[in-house]
Amino acid sequence: MALIVQKYGGTSVGSVERIQAVAQRVYKTVNAGNSLVVVVSAMGKTTDGLVKLANEISPNPNRREMDMLLSTGEQVTIALLSMALQELGQPAISMTGAQVGIVTEAEHSRARILHIETTRLSRHINAGKVVVVAGFQGISSAGEMEITTLGRGGSDTSAVAIAAALGANFCEIYTDVPGILTTDPRLVAEAQLMDAITCNEMLELASLGAKVLHPRAVEIARNYGVPLVVRSSWTDAPGTWVTSAKPQGRSLINLEIARPVDAVEFDTNQAKVALLRVPDKPGVAARLFGEISRQKVDVDLIIQSVHEGNSNDIAFTVTTPILKRAEAVAAAIAPALRSQSNPKSDEAEVMVENNIAKVSIAGAGMIGRPGVAAKMFATLAEAGVNIQMISTSEVKVSCVVDAAECDRAVSALRSAFEIEAGEQGSRGAGESPCIDFPLPLCSSAPLPNCPPVRGVALDMNQARLAIRQLPDRPGMAAKLFGLLAKHNISVDMIIQSQRCRVIDSIPRRDIAFTVSRIDGESAKKMLTQVAAELGWGEVVLDSAIAKVSIVGAGMVGHPGVAAKMFEALAQHQINIQMIATSEIKISCVVAQEQGVKALQAIHAAFELAGSEKFVVPV
């Protein structure tokens, strides 16, 4: 007998007939000997309709009253589903988030869960009832008792949090697709269903816009070791398991606001190779990394900054023992990248640095918390550590620093993020990308039968900001991203240029980063004012971009992965404007109008398509 939490989204409960179909599925699961908690969303487009009503009353409705209004949508669904179960002879009770005891921050429209009082919930489960819970909502602490909502993806978050609090055997997320696919089936109909994917891979894909699971739900699953399975509401197909390694003991108090960083990692066995002033045109990255792949050189971080004029900089890190081979490849290809009219120019200059170290903070709690990266940069600045390169992902921020400053950097970061010495890690290979069905948890060793790339994602909702001529000294990144955090602006990709210019006796670099498109104009306005006060250069905004990414825990030790991605883009004459990587993700910024074509080209290049076409129900 298992304790299972099931979640059904708005499409799955969009009509009386669909609610009755859900009741039949729940009834069947209980008759198989399981105890069940069911979390539901509002029916169909109910929430959209409520928002429309509010906007007809007020162009800027009060957030507290919006929570009061929107929380009614789920209450309709829980009552109807409970009635449907009772008609089948199955004891059931509907409960709001407040009645369940989902206690949240007093932040209307975007509250995070603090803890869940499970006493009442457990009593009904032990009495043999199916407890039908309103997702997306909770209540603030005892003194205020305000109804709150959790924001986008809140029902996913409710379900996984309840599973964690109850110690459920697993959590099933029922949706309108058969599981986790290699990409969005609305863009590639032949997207392939995955049997399993790790939480780290899913965090990256979810945060890149894959709408099957919300990143907050995946974060909770990762932090508390909750096995997840995503299944179709319309079939009995097995779906996709989202797996995580067994976590260290973590308190269920402050469930969603516990420390965002779990570990400080470092790698002193690193060297950097940079090509400065390479032509800004399709095929350059493909040519460079194609040759690197042929020479079996395994690359770690790759960054390409914003272009300047008609040229760009590309830098990458490798392990120290293969530096000579990497340098030889770069030196050999550099002449071919120079202008034919002036082959002796300073274009495609190769710069090598071998006394460097990579220092990283890692943790699933970084998502949607603007201050985490800023805190890392501020900590390094206070320790007098200058940052040479920055690369980011959803679960990690990595900085390249001088090797002599590595110990000081690690010590300062451990102190700032309250990481015990035993929790500090050196370079790791990541989680296993696959499991043999139906194991709920996976080991850390990658299995050989899984491809290095699991999925391709496209984010069309980003804008890029670049600040020219930022002084190259400790504290500048901290000041910049601290300002953004203060204004509650989350940053995604961060790239620091390799080219350094001395202006007024001060060495300066450009820095570029991406934010949500809706934050682009306000971020530019704020930073333009600050730049003038602090003597920074021009602030440039580009909202016509798209970010295409590949994700896979098996990328480690596969030198050709980046080259294949870049070659796929080059073949379709798609120019790469920025590159950022982590151990399990490579992201490229391209022109917005080329975003869909870029995703389709990359998905085809890695042969991720299946024979079956998936049609997403309306």
ZAMARGU-4260 file (C-alpha; in steps of 0.2 Angstrom, whole numbers, plus 5000, padded with zeros to 4 digits):
<rodrens>
0) 5000/5000/5000 | 5007/5017/4995 | 5003/5035/5000 | 5001/5044/4983 | 4998/5063/4979
5) 4990/5066/4962 | 4989/5083/4954 | 4977/5087/4940 | 4978/5103/4930 | 4965/5114/4923
10) 4963/5105/4907 | 4961/5088/4916 | 4946/5095/4926 | 4939/5107/4913 | 4922/5100/4912
15) 4910/5089/4922 | 4914/5074/4910 | 4932/5077/4914 | 4930/5078/4932 | 4920/5062/4932
20) 4934/5054/4922 | 4947/5060/4935 | 4935/5053/4949 | 4936/5036/4940 | 4955/5036/4939
25) 4956/5041/4958 | 4943/5027/4963 | 4953/5014/4953 | 4970/5020/4962 | 4962/5018/4979
30) 4954/5001/4975 | 4972/4995/4971 | 4976/4998/4989 | 4983/5015/4990 | 4980/5030/5000
35) 4977/5046/4990 | 4978/5065/4991 | 4972/5074/4976 | 4977/5092/4972 | 4967/5101/4958
40) 4968/5117/4949 | 4953/5128/4944 | 4943/5121/4929 | 4949/5125/4912 | 4951/5144/4909
45) 4942/5149/4925 | 4957/5159/4932 | 4959/5168/4916 | 4940/5173/4917 | 4942/5179/4935
50) 4957/5190/4930 | 4947/5197/4916 | 4933/5201/4928 | 4945/5210/4940 | 4952/5220/4926
55) 4935/5226/4921 | 4933/5233/4938 | 4951/5240/4940 | 4966/5242/4929 | 4977/5238/4944
60) 4968/5227/4956 | 4973/5226/4974 | 4984/5210/4976 | 4975/5205/4992 | 4958/5206/4984
65) 4965/5196/4968 | 4970/5182/4980 | 4953/5182/4987 | 4946/5181/4970 | 4957/5169/4962
70) 4957/5156/4976 | 4938/5153/4973 | 4942/5144/4956 | 4950/5129/4965 | 4936/5128/4977
75) 4924/5125/4964 | 4934/5110/4957 | 4937/5102/4974 | 4919/5102/4979 | 4914/5095/4962
80) 4927/5081/4962 | 4923/5076/4980 | 4905/5075/4975 | 4909/5064/4960 | 4920/5052/4971
85) 4905/5051/4984 | 4894/5046/4969 | 4905/5032/4966 | 4904/5026/4984 | 4922/5033/4988
90) 4923/5043/5004 | 4931/5060/5000 | 4932/5077/5008 | 4937/5093/5000 | 4949/5105/5008
95) 4955/5123/5004 | 4974/5127/5006 | 4970/5135/5023 | 4960/5120/5029 | 4974/5108/5024
100) 4986/5119/5034 | 4997/5126/5020 | 5006/5141/5029 | 5014/5153/5018 | 5023/5170/5018
105) 5012/5185/5019 | 5016/5189/5000 | 5000/5190/4990 | 5000/5183/4972 | 5018/5175/4974
110) 5019/5167/4992 | 5031/5154/4996 | 5027/5139/5007 | 5034/5140/5025 | 5027/5123/5031
115) 5012/5112/5031 | 5002/5107/5046 | 4998/5089/5042 | 4988/5083/5057 | 4971/5086/5050
120) 4976/5079/5033 | 4983/5063/5040 | 4968/5060/5051 | 4956/5060/5035 | 4969/5049/5026
125) 4969/5037/5040 | 4950/5037/5040 | 4950/5030/5022 | 4945/5046/5014 | 4952/5054/4998
130) 4957/5071/5002 | 4954/5083/4988 | 4965/5099/4990 | 4964/5116/4982 | 4980/5119/4974
135) 4988/5136/4971 | 4983/5143/4988 | 4988/5144/5006 | 4986/5155/5021 | 4998/5167/5030
140) 5004/5163/5048 | 4992/5162/5062 | 4992/5181/5067 | 4985/5187/5050 | 4976/5172/5043
145) 4976/5180/5025 | 4972/5169/5010 | 4987/5169/4998 | 4991/5162/4981 | 5007/5154/4976
150) 5009/5162/4958 | 5011/5153/4942 | 5013/5134/4943 | 5006/5135/4961 | 4996/5118/4960
155) 5012/5109/4955 | 5020/5117/4970 | 5006/5113/4982 | 5006/5094/4976 | 5025/5091/4978
160) 5025/5101/4995 | 5011/5090/5002 | 5020/5075/4996 | 5036/5081/5005 | 5027/5085/5021
165) 5018/5068/5021 | 5033/5058/5016 | 5022/5051/5001 | 5029/5037/4991 | 5028/5047/4976
170) 5019/5062/4967 | 5009/5060/4951 | 5007/5075/4940 | 4993/5073/4927 | 4993/5084/4912
175) 4988/5085/4894 | 5004/5078/4887 | 5010/5060/4890 | 5025/5065/4900 | 5042/5075/4898
180) 5046/5077/4880 | 5062/5081/4871 | 5055/5098/4866 | 5039/5107/4865 | 5027/5096/4854
185) 5019/5112/4847 | 5035/5116/4839 | 5041/5099/4834 | 5027/5086/4833 | 5039/5072/4833
190) 5046/5076/4850 | 5050/5060/4859 | 5044/5054/4876 | 5057/5051/4890 | 5056/5037/4902
195) 5065/5046/4915 | 5075/5063/4918 | 5084/5069/4933 | 5078/5083/4944 | 5093/5094/4939
200) 5089/5091/4920 | 5071/5095/4923 | 5075/5111/4933 | 5084/5117/4918 | 5071/5113/4906
205) 5057/5119/4917 | 5065/5136/4919 | 5069/5137/4901 | 5050/5137/4897 | 5045/5119/4897
210) 5028/5121/4904 | 5024/5103/4910 | 5031/5106/4927 | 5035/5122/4936 | 5053/5125/4943
215) 5047/5128/4961 | 5039/5110/4961 | 5055/5102/4954 | 5065/5112/4967 | 5055/5105/4981
220) 5056/5087/4974 | 5075/5089/4972 | 5077/5096/4990 | 5066/5083/4998 | 5069/5068/4987
225) 5051/5066/4981 | 5050/5055/4966 | 5039/5063/4953 | 5030/5055/4938 | 5022/5065/4924
230) 5008/5056/4916 | 4994/5060/4903 | 4976/5063/4910 | 4969/5054/4895 | 4979/5037/4894
235) 4986/5024/4906 | 5004/5026/4899 | 5018/5025/4911 | 5024/5043/4909 | 5041/5050/4914
240) 5049/5049/4931 | 5058/5064/4937 | 5071/5057/4949 | 5083/5064/4962 | 5097/5057/4973
245) 5092/5054/4991 | 5095/5071/5000 | 5103/5075/5016 | 5090/5077/5030 | 5081/5094/5028
250) 5069/5102/5039 | 5051/5104/5033 | 5050/5121/5042 | 5053/5135/5030 | 5050/5123/5016
255) 5052/5134/5002 | 5063/5148/5009 | 5077/5137/5017 | 5095/5141/5011 | 5096/5143/4992
260) 5114/5136/4991 | 5118/5118/4996 | 5136/5117/4992 | 5152/5127/4987 | 5162/5118/4973
265) 5179/5122/4966 | 5191/5116/4953 | 5209/5121/4953 | 5213/5110/4938 | 5208/5123/4925
270) 5215/5134/4912 | 5207/5147/4900 | 5209/5149/4881 | 5201/5164/4873 | 5200/5170/4855
275) 5198/5189/4854 | 5190/5198/4840 | 5184/5184/4830 | 5171/5188/4816 | 5153/5190/4822
280) 5145/5178/4809 | 5137/5161/4808 | 5149/5146/4808 | 5163/5153/4818 | 5159/5144/4834
285) 5155/5128/4825 | 5172/5129/4816 | 5182/5132/4832 | 5173/5119/4843 | 5172/5106/4828
290) 5191/5106/4827 | 5192/5105/4846 | 5180/5090/4846 | 5190/5081/4833 | 5206/5083/4843
295) 5196/5075/4858 | 5198/5090/4869 | 5185/5091/4882 | 5179/5108/4886 | 5171/5114/4903
300) 5164/5132/4902 | 5161/5141/4886 | 5156/5159/4885 | 5154/5171/4871 | 5150/5189/4875
305) 5140/5203/4866 | 5148/5208/4850 | 5158/5224/4847 | 5157/5231/4829 | 5159/5216/4818
310) 5169/5205/4830 | 5166/5195/4846 | 5176/5185/4859 | 5175/5167/4863 | 5183/5159/4878
315) 5183/5142/4886 | 5191/5132/4900 | 5199/5115/4900 | 5208/5105/4912 | 5226/5109/4914
320) 5234/5093/4907 | 5226/5096/4890 | 5229/5115/4889 | 5243/5113/4876 | 5232/5103/4864
325) 5218/5116/4867 | 5230/5130/4864 | 5237/5122/4848 | 5219/5120/4841 | 5215/5138/4844
330) 5232/5144/4837 | 5229/5133/4821 | 5212/5139/4818 | 5215/5158/4822 | 5223/5163/4805
335) 5208/5155/4795 | 5196/5167/4805 | 5205/5183/4801 | 5200/5195/4787 | 5207/5189/4770
340) 5212/5207/4766 | 5222/5209/4782 | 5228/5192/4788 | 5241/5200/4799 | 5229/5210/4809
345) 5225/5208/4828 | 5209/5198/4824 | 5207/5181/4832 | 5221/5184/4844 | 5224/5169/4856
350) 5225/5172/4874 | 5230/5158/4887 | 5229/5159/4906 | 5233/5144/4916 | 5234/5150/4934
355) 5215/5150/4936 | 5202/5141/4947 | 5183/5139/4945 | 5173/5142/4960 | 5154/5138/4960
360) 5139/5139/4972 | 5126/5126/4969 | 5108/5123/4975 | 5090/5122/4968 | 5084/5136/4979
365) 5092/5149/4968 | 5077/5150/4956 | 5068/5166/4956 | 5078/5173/4970 | 5087/5188/4962
370) 5099/5191/4977 | 5109/5174/4976 | 5121/5178/4962 | 5123/5196/4969 | 5127/5189/4986
375) 5141/5178/4978 | 5148/5192/4969 | 5148/5204/4984 | 5156/5190/4995 | 5170/5188/4982
380) 5172/5207/4981 | 5173/5209/5000 | 5187/5195/5000 | 5196/5205/4987 | 5194/5192/4973
385) 5192/5198/4956 | 5180/5189/4944 | 5187/5184/4927 | 5173/5174/4919 | 5155/5171/4925
390) 5144/5157/4919 | 5126/5153/4926 | 5113/5140/4926 | 5097/5137/4936 | 5106/5127/4949
395) 5124/5134/4949 | 5133/5150/4947 | 5152/5148/4942 | 5166/5161/4943 | 5183/5159/4936
400) 5196/5168/4948 | 5215/5168/4950 | 5221/5151/4956 | 5230/5160/4971 | 5213/5167/4977
405) 5204/5150/4976 | 5205/5146/4995 | 5201/5163/5000 | 5186/5163/4989 | 5179/5146/4994
410) 5181/5150/5013 | 5172/5167/5010 | 5158/5159/5001 | 5156/5144/5013 | 5154/5157/5027
415) 5142/5168/5018 | 5130/5154/5013 | 5133/5145/5029 | 5140/5129/5021 | 5149/5117/5033
420) 5166/5111/5027 | 5159/5093/5024 | 5146/5100/5012 | 5159/5108/5001 | 5163/5099/4985
425) 5175/5097/4971 | 5171/5095/4953 | 5158/5082/4950 | 5150/5072/4936 | 5132/5076/4940
430) 5117/5065/4942 | 5113/5050/4932 | 5102/5055/4917 | 5092/5038/4917 | 5085/5024/4927
435) 5079/5007/4924 | 5060/5008/4927 | 5052/5010/4939 | 5066/5014/4952 | 5060/5030/4961
440) 5078/5036/4964 | 5093/5036/4954 | 5112/5034/4958 | 5125/5047/4953 | 5134/5037/4940
445) 5128/5040/4922 | 5121/5025/4913 | 5129/5021/4896 | 5113/5019/4886 | 5107/5037/4888
450) 5111/5050/4875 | 5121/5065/4881 | 5107/5078/4877 | 5090/5074/4884 | 5080/5089/4878
455) 5080/5106/4869 | 5071/5121/4875 | 5067/5138/4868 | 5064/5154/4879 | 5056/5168/4868
460) 5053/5179/4883 | 5070/5186/4887 | 5079/5203/4884 | 5097/5206/4884 | 5106/5221/4893
465) 5124/5225/4890 | 5134/5238/4900 | 5149/5244/4891 | 5166/5249/4899 | 5163/5243/4917
470) 5178/5245/4928 | 5187/5228/4929 | 5190/5227/4948 | 5182/5218/4963 | 5165/5224/4968
475) 5158/5229/4951 | 5148/5214/4947 | 5142/5214/4965 | 5136/5232/4964 | 5127/5229/4947
480) 5118/5213/4952 | 5115/5220/4969 | 5105/5234/4961 | 5095/5222/4951 | 5091/5211/4966
485) 5086/5227/4975 | 5073/5230/4962 | 5067/5212/4962 | 5074/5209/4944 | 5079/5191/4941
490) 5094/5188/4930 | 5097/5172/4919 | 5113/5172/4908 | 5128/5182/4914 | 5142/5185/4902
495) 5158/5195/4905 | 5168/5200/4890 | 5186/5194/4889 | 5192/5209/4880 | 5199/5222/4891
500) 5202/5241/4887 | 5211/5254/4897 | 5201/5270/4897 | 5208/5284/4909 | 5220/5272/4916
505) 5206/5261/4922 | 5205/5243/4914 | 5187/5240/4908 | 5176/5226/4902 | 5159/5224/4895
510) 5146/5214/4904 | 5130/5207/4897 | 5115/5198/4905 | 5098/5192/4901 | 5082/5196/4911
515) 5063/5193/4908 | 5057/5204/4894 | 5044/5213/4905 | 5059/5219/4916 | 5070/5225/4901
520) 5064/5243/4900 | 5063/5246/4919 | 5081/5238/4921 | 5088/5249/4907 | 5081/5265/4914
525) 5087/5261/4932 | 5104/5256/4926 | 5106/5270/4914 | 5104/5282/4928 | 5116/5273/4939
530) 5129/5271/4925 | 5130/5290/4923 | 5132/5292/4942 | 5146/5279/4943 | 5155/5282/4927
535) 5150/5266/4918 | 5148/5266/4899 | 5132/5265/4889 | 5118/5253/4893 | 5111/5244/4878
540) 5094/5234/4878 | 5089/5221/4865 | 5072/5214/4867 | 5072/5205/4850 | 5082/5189/4856
545) 5078/5171/4859 | 5088/5158/4870 | 5089/5141/4864 | 5097/5128/4875 | 5101/5109/4876
550) 5101/5100/4893 | 5108/5083/4898 | 5118/5076/4913 | 5127/5065/4901 | 5136/5079/4892
555) 5151/5078/4904 | 5165/5069/4895 | 5157/5071/4877 | 5168/5084/4868 | 5157/5085/4852
560) 5141/5090/4860 | 5144/5109/4859 | 5152/5108/4842 | 5136/5098/4835 | 5125/5112/4842
565) 5135/5126/4835 | 5136/5117/4818 | 5117/5114/4817 | 5115/5133/4819 | 5128/5137/4807
570) 5120/5126/4793 | 5104/5136/4795 | 5114/5152/4794 | 5109/5157/4812 | 5121/5168/4820
575) 5126/5165/4839 | 5125/5181/4849 | 5130/5174/4866 | 5135/5157/4873 | 5134/5152/4891
580) 5137/5134/4898 | 5136/5124/4914 | 5140/5105/4916 | 5123/5100/4910 | 5117/5115/4899
585) 5123/5125/4884 | 5113/5140/4880 | 5114/5151/4864 | 5106/5168/4862 | 5100/5171/4844
590) 5089/5183/4835 | 5071/5182/4840 | 5064/5178/4822 | 5076/5163/4821 | 5072/5155/4838
595) 5060/5142/4832 | 5071/5137/4817 | 5086/5136/4829 | 5076/5124/4841 | 5070/5113/4827
600) 5088/5112/4819 | 5096/5107/4835 | 5082/5095/4840 | 5085/5086/4823 | 5104/5087/4824
605) 5104/5077/4840 | 5091/5065/4833 | 5079/5067/4847 | 5063/5065/4836 | 5053/5049/4838
610) 5041/5040/4826 | 5025/5046/4835 | 5017/5063/4833 | 5010/5071/4849 | 4995/5082/4847
615) 4992/5093/4862 | 4974/5094/4867 | 4965/5111/4866
</rodrens>
